[in-house]
Amino acid sequence: MLRGNFSSLALRASAGSGKTFHLTLRFVASLLREKLMFKNNARASEILTLTFTNKAAAEMSERIGKALHELLIESQAYLQNPSAFDPNTTHPSPLITELKNKYGIALEAIAPYMESIYQSFLQDRLQITTIDAFLQKILRKFSYFVGVSAHFKVGHLDNQDKLNSFIATLKPHELQDLEQFCLQALDLSQSTQVAQILEPLLELYYQGIKKQHLRIAPQQQSLKTLQEQLKQNWQALRLEVLSRVEGKIATNALKPDLEGLLDSLNPLIEGSQYKFFKKFKLQDLDPKFQALLGQLKEYYILKEATIFQKLGDLLDRYDKHTHSPQHLDFASIALKAYQLLEERDWESFANFFYFRLDTQIRHILLDEFQDTSILQYQILRPMIDEILAGKGQKEGRSVFLVGDSKQSIYGFRGSYSLLFDRLCADSRFHPQSLPHNFRSDKVIMDFVNESFKNSIGGYEYQALPPESPAHKQGGYVKVIQAQAEMLEAVSQEVLILLRAGIEPSTITLLCFKNDDVRALKDHLLEMRENCAELQGIEIVSDADMGLLAQKEVKIMLYALQHALATPKHQPYYQACILKLLGLNLDTPLTLPPFTELSPYLFTLMQELGLYSPGACYLLELSLEYTNALDFLDTLEKEKPAFGQSNTQGITLMTIHKSKGLEFEHVILVDRLGGARPDTNKFFTTYQHGTMQVFYKQKHRKLVDGDYKQALEEYQKTQEREDTNVLYVACTRAKHSLIIIQKPDKSAFKSLNLNPLQRGSLTRQDKCLQDELKSCDCQNTPSLLESQESFGEQSDHLRQETPIEENALGMLFGIILHKALELHYGYGVNLEEAQAYLTHHYGFGGIEIAKVLARVQHLQKAPQFLELLKGHMEVEVGFKIQRDIWRMDMLLFAGNQITILDFKSGEGNLEENRAQVQGYRERVGRIYPHAHVQAALIYVLSNQIEVRPI
């Protein structure tokens, strides 16, 4: 029975808990429910799904499409033979099970509609996108209202360039005011560059702070006047105390000037009870002490208001200056979208808003909500509130938030770690938690639970899923305290992993700062020169994964600079190109003549054979430019990212850049230097739906309770985020986690970690298969597909000799391989497989029952069962140069790899042997230290034959 209550949910999804599956499930359930309950056309365009990366958005779209296709296949099979789907005997997929358990949506209810739902989904305009892209869409639709071009370009704008451009527009008296503001309000110890000093101004501006948001109450007197009164009153009280207190105690405790008073407030706060005053009975002076404290509080508030007056003027002046309406970065886009909605009454604006967007929004799904900035949430809040308050025709809509406050580490970008927790406590949401960890092995997961249970408020323990394989019960954790030099300690742990047989490409070193990444990389590169165990191993930092760091991209850019340079400078660029090509510097080099940007790059790629993904991406980026110099300038400023999924060496990156990723083996390195000091003179808190700004003043918390409360909340937020960084780092590890901490001033101090070693360091069978997938070079095989592919064995670029002599024989072989793929690759029982095979191949003249009968014989063959050891993958594709091959089954057991190839007829025995021998040789080239064996499995009508190769 379909549930009528489709609550708006706030789903707490800890690291590795499978949130993408639940996002997919929610999207599918929202789509199906529209059809079942409201008889709507189930439009996917009315489900707004927001993520934080293009990769996550693409993955969501793909998984939703696959899920709906799975439901279509299951529905068609059910409609053909409903009696075959007995809930007591069949085992439905997790998707079907969870749809029924969580949302009351049963297969029999959706089966009649699935074909039309799936077709509508394929034809609809999906709104699965990043939050930045969605805000960009809003701004383009309403650009006129906020003074920007509808055709604005999006790109990176450097903060220093923004501020320098702003400063250049100031008049002399405005420059003087700016200089005075910097001297009075900002920390000048960090830089002598005005543009760098003003960075806090930009931080506030891009949080949506304007003069109207600052506390600038009308004052009865100037700061200078109040300061003089405070000084006089203090000197009078000081003289009175000195006249009654003997000795130099009072003289030393009560400084004569105002600066001394502000640096030592205890005598003023404690009054007659101050430790040196007690015996002199000064209780009659306490009212004067209290009055002076009150005046001192007024002084702090007035000083803040005075600075806020100038800050507000600067913010408003910067807002009027702003940037080009033709060129915006993501921060500017969010701010403009916020201004668009802030200035309008949503209730009257909503219909026009949806009209311009060309779609209604019935459901909102927000991924990684803990990373949402306050500004982004303020933009989305009107839509969220409208859905949560839906009545009448607007009933049935929902909001689905997925987040984890423990992974909130982007406070410097404006996120607020407690926002998600507050929404979980909102009565309009139904909170849920995901209790299982699908990523880390048990030893690591138990260590994380134990280490963070007391450091993170309301920490929820994670457990392994009930169906976890045996190897997930293991894992390895090591915590060491570096007694010698930190870099040396790290390199020793790297060597321990390598000596244990861990592949370098599965090792990731996580650091706290970019400077630490660079220092550690330099150390390992230097060490590699004299260390045999590191010979031939790449040491790759995240900086090496940027587009501009790719070898072929460098060649193309040097060639472009060569084409644009004067003859005097061309030899330099030519030498750089030859060096990257691995040629002698005196080698003749002929480059194509420059005509236009993109055609030139394309010709260059053809003549030099530059066809890497990075080179292709550079060509794609160039299509948006006509001026080559503008193109080069933009690349230098933006430094586009370019992820490398086939990294073959040890990887180093910062913890912040590792968020959302997972790694087989993690070495977590303590800060090599000290913690970065907080020099920002302003801080913000988020209370009652609004941002509040405060100016930091020494000792103000001693006399101003409101300020003290705000400062303590801000400091707790900073401490929470520091702990969250540690949590994110530890939860990246799948099979081993090694923490190297300093004896003093350690970043891990809050966890109180003691040296320990738990579990065992073993090489997982699964790692072998993953490494095989990652291979992608010209002369060695690389896997293209995993068992998710439902392709046929004949789908090769390299055409193999047909397995059977006639068409029916070929079709029989195809159906047999499909049955084996479904059963061994997906765990589909043969009864369910029969429904699928009948639907797809039932009219081809082949009796499906005879095919399945052979599979049943295979299941009972001892010589075949003896080979089924370790981790299994089926229908595994791999590439050798331009040829695509496919192996029927791969088994990974320790250091042994077994290749099985199935035949439904004997055919050409020698050719079959040669084919499988080719598989064995090529896999052996990838793993020269692994034992690779292969066998032909003849699944015949009357017998099963296993023939080792």
N, C-alpha and C positions, 0 to 999 in steps of 0.2 A: 504494500500500500504506500503510495507516494506521500511523503510527509508534507503537511501544509506549512510547517514552521521551517523556514529557510533562514536561520539566524545569520546576522552579520557576525563574522568570526574574527577573533584576534588569535592567530596561531603562533605559539611560541615554538620556534624550530631551532633547537641547538645545533651546533656544528655537526655535520654528517648525518642528520636525522631524516633525510629524504624529503626536503621541502618541495623540490621540483615536482615530485610525484603528486604531492597534495595540491600544488598549484594547478597541475594538469587536471587532476580529479575535480577540483572546484570549477574550473572553466567548463569541462565537459558536463558536469552536473548542472551548472547554470544554463547551459545551452539546451540540455534535454528537458529541464524543468519548465522552460518557457513553452515548449511544445506540449508537454503533458498537462500542465496545470492551467496555462493561460491560452492555449491553442494559438499561440503566436507563431510566427514563421521562424522562430529560433535564430535570430540574426546574430552572427558572431561579432559584427561591427558594433553592437550595443554592449559588448563586454570589454571594458577598458582594462588592459593588463599592462602594468608599468614595472619595469625592471631598472637596473642601474648600468647595465652594459649591453652593447649590441650582441655580444656572444650569448648572454643569458636570454635575450629576446628571441634570437634565432633558435636557440635550443628549445625554448618554450613553444614556439610555433611548430617546430618539427615534432615534438613529443605530443602535442595536442592533435596534430594531423594523424600521427600513427595510432593514437588512442581511438580516435573516431573511426579510422579504418579497421582497427581490430574489432570495434563494436559492430561495424557493418558486416564483417565476415561472420562473426558469431551470430548476429541477428539473422542473416540469410540462412545459415545452417540450422538455426532454431526453427525458422518458418518452414523449412523443408521437412524437418522431422522433430516436432516438439517433444515427442515421447523420449527421444534420445537424451534430453536434458533433464534427467531426474536429479534434483538437488541432493538426494541421498547417496547417489553413486558417482556423479560427475564432479570434477574439481575445476570450477571456473577460474578464470584468470584473476590476479589481484585487483585489476581495474573493475571488473564486474562485481567481485566480492565487496570492494569498498564502496562502490556506487550504491549497493543495496544496504550495506551496514550503516554507512554514514548519512546517506541521503534518501534511503527508501526507494531507490530507482532500480527496478528489477528488469532483467533482460526481456522477459515476456511482455513488459509494458512498452518498451522502446522499440522492439523489433519491427513492428509494422511501419514505423516512421524513420528508421535509420537511413534508408537510402535517400530520402528527400532531405533529411538533416545533413547528411554528408555532402550531397551535391550542393546544397546551399552554402555550406562552409567553404567548399572549394571556390565558389564563385563570389563569396562575400569579401569585403574589404576589412581585413583584420586590423584591430587596434592593439596589437601586441608590440610594444615599443619601449624605448628608454624614457625615463621621465624628462630628460633634456629634450628629446625629440618631440615629446608631446607638448612641452611648453613652447618649443619653437613653432609647432603647428598652430597653437593658440595665437602666438604673436603675429604670425603671418596673416591670420584671418582678421585680426583686429589692429593691425599695424597703424592704421590711420589715427586711432584713438590715442596712441602714445608717441606719435611723431617719429616713426621709423618707416623705412621703405619696406613694402611687402616682399621685395626681392633682395633683402639684405643677405650678405654673405656671412657665413659662420666660420670663425677661426679663433685661434689663440691670440690674445692681446696681453703682452707682458705688462705686469703691474708698474714696473719702472718706466716703461714707455708711456703708460697712461698718466702717471703722475708728472713726468717731465713735460708732457704735452699740456697738462693742466697748469703747471707752474709758468710755462712760457706765455700763457694768456693773461697772467696777472699784471696789474698796473703797479707802479712803484709803491703807492701807499698800501696796496693789498699785499705786496711782497713783505713790506715792513710788518704788517699785522701777522702774516704767516710766520715770520722769524720770531716775533714776540710770543706767539702761541707755542712754537716749538721749544723755546727756552723755558716757558712757564709750565707747560703741561706734559712734555714728552721726555723720554729717556734719550739723552744725547750721547750716552757713552758707547752705544753700539755702532754708530756710523757718523761720518761727517757729511754724507750725502743727504740732502733734504728729501729727495724722493724715497730713500730707504727709511728715513725717520717717519715719514708720513704713511707707512704701510698700515698702521692701526686705523687710520682714517678710512682707507679702502675697505678694510675688514668690516667696519661698522656700516659703511655705505652699502655694501653688497649683502648685508643682512636686512636691508630695508629700513635702516635707521635714518630718520630725517630730524630736522630741528624740532618739529612738532612732537616727536617722541621723547625728547629730552626734558628732564625736570629743570625748567628755568622759570621758577616762580618769581613774581615781582618782588623786589627787595626794597626795604625801607632805607638802607644805607649802602654805601660802597664797601667793598672788601677792605680797602685801605683804612676807612674810618673805623670799621669794626676791629680791625687788627690793632689800631692805635688804642682803642678803648680797652681791648683785652690786655694789651701790654700794661696800660696804666693800672687797671684793676689788679692785675697779677703782682705788680711791683708794690702796690699798697698792701695787699695781703701778705706778701713776703716780708715786708718790713715789720708788720704786726707780729708775725710768727717769730721773727728773729729777736724781737724785743722780749719775748717770753721764753725762748728756748736757749739754754746755756750752751756755751762751747761752740765748736765749729761744725757740729752735726747739721744744724739747720742751714748753715752757709753752704756746705757741700751738697746737701740734698735739694735745696731750692736755688736753681740757677737763676741768675738775674735777668737774662734776656728771654724773649719769647721762643727762640729756637731751642734754648736749653730746656724750657718747660715742655715743649712738644716732644723732645727726645726722652724725657723722664717724667711720666705722668703719675707714677704711683703715689707720691706725696699728696698730689691734688685729689686723686680718686679716693684714697683711704682717709684723708683728713686727719682728725684727731687720733685715729687708730693706727696711723702710720707707725712703724716699729720704733722710730727714734723720737716720736712725739708723745707716746702714751703717758709717760710719767709727768708730763708738764700740763695735763688737763686742759686741752684746747677745745673741749666740746662746744663751747660757745661760738667757736669760729666755723663749725661745720656748715651752717647756712651759707656762709660766704664761700666756703669750698664748693658747695653744691651749685651756687649761683654762677661761679666761675666755670664750673664744668658745663653748665647749660650754655653759657656764652661761648665756650670752646666748641661745643657741638654746632652752634650757629655758624661759627667761623668755618668749620669743615664743610658744612652744607653750602654756605655762601661761596666758598672757594670753588667747590664743584660746579655750582650754578654759573659762576663767572667763566670758568673754563668751558662749560657746556654752551654758553652763549657764543663764544668764539668758535667752538667746534661745530655748532649748528650752522653758523654763518658759512663756515668752510664747506660743510656738507651740501648746503643749498647752492653755494657757488659752484661746487664741483658738479652737482646735478644739472645746473644750467649749461655748464661747459660740456658735460657728458662726452660721448664719442661720436664717431661718424654714424649717421643713421643708415649707412650702407654696409657697415661692417661691425658685427657684434660677436662677443664671445658668450659662452654659456652662462657666466655669471650675470652679464648684462641682460641676456634674454630672460632669465628667471626674474630679475628685478623689474623689468618692463612688464612682464606678465603679472607680477604682484601689484604693480601700480595700476594696471588695467582693472583688476578685480577689487582692489582696495577702495578705489574712488567711486564704486557703483554699488547700488543696492541689489544684492544678488536675487532677491525674490522677484523683482521686476525685470532683471537683466537675464534671468536663466533661459527663458524661451528664445530670446534673441541669440544667446550664447550657443545653444544647441542647434539653432537654425544655421548659424554661420559655420559650425563644425560639421554640418550636414549629417548629424546622427544624434539620437538620444543615447544617454548612458544609463543602462539599467543595472549594470553590475560593475563594480570596481575591484580589481585584484591588484594589490600592491606588494611587490616582493622586496626583501631586504629593507623593511620599513625603518629599522634602527639607523639606517644611513641617510634617511630623509632629513634634509635641513629644515630648520624652523620656517624659513622663507618658502620652501617648496610645500611644506604642509599647509602654510597659510593660504597658498594658492589653491590647493586641492580641497581645503576644508569646506568651502561653500558647497561643492559637489557632494562631499561625503555627508555633510549635515542634511542636505536635501534628501538624499537617499535614505538616511537613517530615520528621517521624520516622515517618510512617504506614507500617504493615506489615499484612500479612494483608488483612482486609476493608477496611482503611483505605487501601490502596494506590490509586494513580491520582489522588490529590488533589494540589493544586498551589497555589502562591503566586506571584503576578505583581506585582512592584513596578515602578512607573514613576516616575522622578525625575530630578533634575539638581542635583547639589550646587552647581553654579555659580549656581543661582537660589535658594539658601537665604539668605533675608534677614530671617527672623522670629525671630532669636535672642532678642529681647526678649519673645517669646511662649513661649519654652521650646524652640524647635527647635534642632537641633544639626547643623551643616553636614556633619560627617564621618560621621554615622550611616549615610547611604545608601551612602557609599563603603565603609564597613566591611562592610555587608551584601553589596555587590557582590563583596567579597573572600571572603565566607563560602563555604566549599566546598559547602554545601548549595544554593547558588544558581548558576545559569548566567548570567553577565553578557553582555549584548549592548548595542550602541550603534546609534543611528539616525544615519547619516552625512549626510543631506540636509536642507537648509533650504528650506522651502516658503514662507516669509514674506518675507524680505528680498531686495532686488535684489542682484546680484553685487557691486557696488561697496561696498555697506554690509557685506555678509557678509565680503568680503576684509578690510575695515578692522577688523571685530570679531576675525577670526582673528589678524590681525597685532598688534592692540593687547593681546590677552589671552593670547597663547601663552606669554609669560614671566611673567605675573602670576598665573596659575591653574595649579597643579600638575596634570600629567597632562592638559592641555588637548587635546581632540580637535577637529581641523579639521572644519568643515562645508563642504559643496559644494552647488551647485545640483543638483536632480534632472536626470537625462539628458533628460527630455521637457520641460524648461522652455521657455516661449515666448521669442521673441526679446527682448521688452522687459525680461525679467528679467535680461538681461546688462548692463543699464545701472544706474542709480541715482546718488545724489549724496551726498557726504560733505563737510562743511566743519568745520574746527576753527579757531576764532579765539581770540585772547587779548585780552580786553577792555582797551583802553588807557584808555578813559574810564569813566564811571559804568556799572555793570553793567546797570541798568534801561534806560538809553539804548541800550546795545549790543543788548539783547534786542529792543527795539521796532524797531530798524533792521533786524534779521534778519526780523522779522515782515513789515515793509513790503516787503522784497526778495521774499519768497515771494508776497505778494499781487500785486506788480507782474509776477511771472512767470506770473500766471494761475492760481495755486493757490487752490482754493476754501477759504474760511475754515473750513468744517466739517471739513476734512481736516487741519487744523493743530492739533497738541497741544504744549503747553509743559509739560515735566516739571521739577519742582523737588525739592529735598531735604527741605524742611520746610514745614509748613502756613503758618508765618509768611511764608515766601518766596512762596508762592502768593498770599496776601492782598496782600502788598506789590506784586507784579507785576501783579495784577489791578487794584489801585487806580491804578497808573501807566498802564496801558493805557486805563482808563476816562477818566482825566484827559486823556490824549493824544488820545483819540477826539474830544473836544469841538472841537479845532482842526485835526484831520487829516482831509482829505476822503477819503483812502483807507480810513479806518476807520469812516466814517459808515455807520450802519445795520448794522454787524457786532456781533453779540452777543459778549460776553466772559464765558465761563462757567467757573466753578471747580467742583471736585467737591462743594464745600459747597452749591452751587446745585442739585445733583442729589438732595439729600436730600428726603424726603417733605415735611418742614415748610417747605421752600423753594419748593414749587410754589404758583403764584398762587391756583388754585382751592382748594387745601387751606388756605391762609392765610385766604381768605374764609370758609370753613366754620368754622374754629377761632375766628376773631374773632366770627362769629355765635353760636357756642356760648358763648363767654365773655360776649357781650352778653346772652344769655338767662339766664346765671347771675349776672350782676353786679347790684349795687344800682342804682337809678335815677340816683344821683349819678355813677356811672362808665360808664353805658351810652353817653353821647354820644361818648366816646373810641373805643369799639369800632365804633360806627356810622360815625364819620369814617374809620376804617381801612378798613371795608368799601367805602364809597363811593369812596375813593381807588383801591383795587384794581380796582373795577368801572369806573374811568375816568369817574366822575360828579362833578358839583359837590357840594361839601360841604353845600349847602343843599337838595339833591335829596331829596324825601320817600322814605323807605324803610320798607317794611312787611315785617317778618320773621314767620315762622310762630311760634305760641306753643309753648313748650317743654313736651313731655309726657314722652317717654322718649328716651334717647340716640339709638339707631339710627333709630327712626322720625322723630325731629326732623331728623337729618342727611339722611335720604332725602327728606323733604318740602322741605327747604332746596334740595337739588340740583334738584328738579323746578321749584320756583318761580323760581330764579335761573338755571336752565339750566346747571348745573355738572356736566358729564359727562366730564371728562378722566380719563385712567387714574389720576392721583393722587387725584382726588376719589373715584373708585370704590374705590380701595385703602383710603382712610381709612374709608369706610363699612364695608368688610369687616373692618377692624381693630376697629371699634366694636362689632361683634356679640359680642365676647368680654367686654364690660363692661356693667354695669348702672348704675354710678355715673359720672356725667360728670366729676366732679372727679378720680377715680382715673384715668380715661381721659386727661385732660389732663396729669396728673402723670406718667403712664407715657410719654406721647409726648415730654415735655420731657426725661425722663431717658434714654430709649433712643434718641431721634432716629433713627427708622427710615430705612434706606436706600431709595432709589427710583431705579433706574437709568433714565436717559433715553437711548434709542437714537436719537432724532431730533434731537439737538443740532445747531443750525444755525450756531453761531458758533465762535470760537476757544476751545479748551478748555485749562484749566490744572488740573494735579493733581500730587500727590506721586508719586515713583517707586514707593513701596510700594503705593500704590493702583492703579498702572498694571499691576502684575504680572498676567499672564494675559490682558492686552489687547494689541491691536496697532493702529497708527495709520499713516496714509499718510505724513505728514510730521511729524517730531519735532524740536523745539528743546529741547536739554538744557541747563539753566541751572545754573551753578555755585552753591554756597552764597552767599547774599547776606551772611550774617554768618559768624561762626566756627563751628567744629565744637562740637557739644554735649559738654561734659565728662562723663566717667564718674565720678559722685559716689557710686555704690553702694559701700558698705564691705564687701560680701560678693561672692564670685564662686564659680561652680560649674564642675566638670568632670565628664565622663561617662567612667568607666573601669570595665572589666570588668563591665559591666551594671548599675552602680550610680552614683548621683549622689554626688559629694563636694563639701562646702562648705568654703570657706576664708574667713578674715577677713583683709582687707588690712592689712598693717603695714609701715610704711616701713623699708626696708633689711633686712627679714627674709630676702629672697632671698640676701643676702650670706653668711648663716650657716646656712641651712636648705636643703639640696639638694632635698628633696621638695617643699617650698613653691616653690622656684625653678622646678622642672620644671612644676608645676601652673600657676603664674602665666604662664610662657612659653606654655604650651598655650592658656590662656585668651586671652592677648593675640594669639596667632596666629589664634585663632578670630575675634576681633573684626576683625582685619585682613582675614581671608578674607571676612567678611561685608561689609565696606566695599567690597572689590573686587567682590563679587557684586552689590551694589547698582548699581555702574557697568555691569556686564554686563547686568543686567536692563533698565536704562534704554536702553542702546544697541540691544538686540535687540527693542525695541518697534517700531522704524521699518521700514516697508516700502519706501518709495521715496526718502526723503531723511532725512538725519540731520545736524543742525547742533549742534555742541558749543561753548558759550561758557564759557571758563574764565578765572579770575582770574590775575593774574600772581604773586600770593603766596598761600600757604595754601590752595591749590586742592584741591578734593575729588578732582581727577583726577591728583594728583601721582604716585601709584603707577604710572600708565600712561605717564608721560613723553611726553605728546603734544606734538607740534610743530604750529604752524599749517600747515594744508594745505587744499587744495580738489581734489576728485577727481570725475570724472563730470560729468554735466550735469543741470540742474534742469528736468525736463520734466513736463508734465501727462499722466498716464497715461490712456489710453482707458477703462480699467476704472473709474477714479475717477468718470467721468461717470455710468456706470451705477449705481455705488454711491450717488452723491449722489441720483439719481432715486429710489432705493429709500428713502432717508432722509426724503423729503418727506412730511409728514403734517399738512396743514392743511385748513381747510374749503373754501377756494376754489381750491386748486391740486391737481393729481393727485399721488398717491403710490403707489409700487409696493407691492403686497401680497404678491406671490409671485415666486419666482425659478423657473428652469426645472425645479426639482425636482418641481414640481406636475405630476401626470398628469391634471389636470382637462380637461374638454372645453370647446370654445368656447361652448357654450350655457349654461355655468355662470355666469351673470351675475345680479346683482340687478336690473340694468336689462336687460329683455328686448329683444333685437334682433330684427329681422325675420328669419325663417328664411332660410338661404342657398339652400336648394333648395325646389322646389315640392312634392315628395312625400317619403314616409318613406324610401324607398330612396336617394333623392338626398341627403337629410340624412345618412343613415348613411354613404354613400360619402364625403361631405365630412369627417365626423368621423374616419373611418379614415385619410383622406389627411392630415389635420392631425396625427393621432397618429404616422403614419409619418415626417412631417417633423420632429416633435418628437424622436422617438427617434434619427433619423439625424443631424440638425444640432445638437440640444441635448445629446445624450449620446454621439455618435460611434458609435452602434450600426450595424453594416453591415446592408444590406438583407436578407441571408439570415437573420440573427438576428431582425431586425424582423419578418420574415414569420412566424416561429414564434410570436412574441408576439401579433401581430395575428390569426393564425389561432385561437389559443387563446381570445382575447377576443371576436372578431367573426366567427369562421368559420361560425357557424350563422345569420347574419343575412341570407343571400341575396346577399352581395357577394363577388365573386371577388377575393381579396386580391392575386392576381398582377396583376390589371388596375390596382389602386391603385399597386402598386410599379412597374409599367411607366411610369406617369405621372411618378413620382419620378425614374426613370432618364432620361426625356426631359428633365426639368427640370435634371438634373445636366449635361446637354450643351448647354443653351441659352446662347449667348454673352451675350445681353442680360441674363440673370439672373446669370451668373457675374461680369459686370462690376460688379454691385452688392455682391458679397460682399467687402467690405474692412473691416479693423479687427476689433475684438472683437465677438462675436456672442452674443446671448441670445435664447431662443425662449420662446413662451408666457408673456409677461411681463404680469402683472396689475397694474392701478393703479386707484385710487379717486378719484372726484370727488364730494365730499359723500357721499351715500349710494349712488351708482351705482358698480358695479364693471365695468370694461372690461378687455379683454385684447387685447394686440397679439401677432400671430403671431411676428414676428421684429424685433429691434432690432439695429442695427449701429453701433458707435462707432469712428470713425476721426478722430483729431485733434479738430478743432472741428466735425466733421460728424456728424450723427445721421441714420440712414436707417431709416425704418419700412416694413416689407414686410407686406402682407396677402395671403394666398393664398385663391383661390377655385377650387372644382372645377367650377363652372358659371357661366355669365354672369349669370343671374338678373336682378335689377333693377340695371342699371348705374349709374343716378343715385344710388340709395340706397347702393350700395357705395362710390361716390366720396365721398358725404357722410360716410359712416362713417369712412373713412380720413382725410378732410380734418379731421374732428373730432379724431382722434388727433394729427395734425400740429399743429393749433392749440394743443392743450393741452400738448404737449411743448415747443412754442415758448415758451409762457408761463413754463415753468420755466427755460429756457435762452435768454433773449432775445439773447445774444451768440453762440449756436451756430447753425450753418446746418442747418436741419431739412428733410429731403426725405422724400417718401413715394411708394410705388408699389403698384398692384394687380398681383398676379401670377396670371394665369388659367392654371391647370394643367389643360388640356383634353385630351381623348382623342387629338386629332390635331395639336395645336400648343401652344406656350407663348407667351402674350402678356404683355408687360410694359407697363403703362400708368401713366406718371408722373402724380402728382396735383399 
